[in-house]
Amino acid sequence: MKTEDYTYNLPNSFIAQSPVEPRDSSRLMVLNRGTGVIDHTRFARIGDYLSPGDLLVLNETRVIPARLFGSKAETGGKVELLLLNKIESDRWECLVGGKGLNLGIKIKINGGPAAIIEKVGSGSLRAIKFESPIDPFLEKIGAPPLPPYIKNPISDPDRYQTVYARCSGSSAAPTAGLHFTPGLLESLSKNGISAAFLTLHIGLDTFAHVVVDNPRDHPIHSEFCSISTETAGLVNRTRLAGGRIIAVGTSTARALESAAVRSPDGGFLLSGYEGMTGLFIMPGYEFKLVDILVTNFHLPGSTLIMMVSAFAGRETILNAYEIAKKMDYRFYSFGDAMLIL
């Protein structure tokens, strides 16, 4: 298994720079992983492929305004921070942009408390200590943490949130969920397709490239997730009744698979859980709870394309991506979606 096996060529023109309106008007590629058959429709028609008794599981994490701007206290050189994981109330793991951001450097944050670099990690990863907790300042001084491949600013920050976002803490949106509207969720519910919610705060691996030849040597980063006993109960009752579990997004799939436990009959059930997950799903992994996956089109050589390849097969996924290019699908965060059956 090599990282290069999960790369593909994607001209910049395919990368969506803005979301479509309404949300559910995005295109939807429906991939049957058993037969390889592909359908093309709109996301608003996703219910055509689901059945009464199925259960949507959605990640209700809310993206924080995690981009901060400032300058080095001594030289005035510009600094940009991307908050990733809160270590303590005043300590964060961050990605930094700027020159000479080494151990002990003090940073003035525009409109917020100053910070100092306490630890230097690989690449642009740093551990930062603020003079006081940054959380109360974020809504006023922070900016949406749009991925670097999106060059256009968005006029409405809520467009980089799902309509059901509730629990703040994520550094990136769970983008598969961006296609849902309240009306679509209501329509699915009326047709017997229920919804359950969990939380996984998306962090560094959304932004980090796999740079090693063997993906097994890639240091996957841990992310916080929380699954209530209520959600676990809904998932387990659905499975026992013969319904299918539909993970909306790779983050949801990671959370579900992280909390799977062996049942007395030899199968798997979902357990309530709160804590960190370092699960790296790559080809060879056997899914325990996820029957259907809703996802976007992912970056070449990323941990996310490896996850969907584990779910549907590498050749199947790469072939689907080539078809998507031929049919002018839009890729990445604001792009179109896949439904993998």
Order of alpha helices (4+ residues) and beta strands (2+ residues): beta-beta-beta-beta-beta-beta-beta-beta-beta-beta-alpha-beta-alpha-beta-beta-alpha-beta-alpha-beta-beta-beta-beta-alpha-alpha-beta
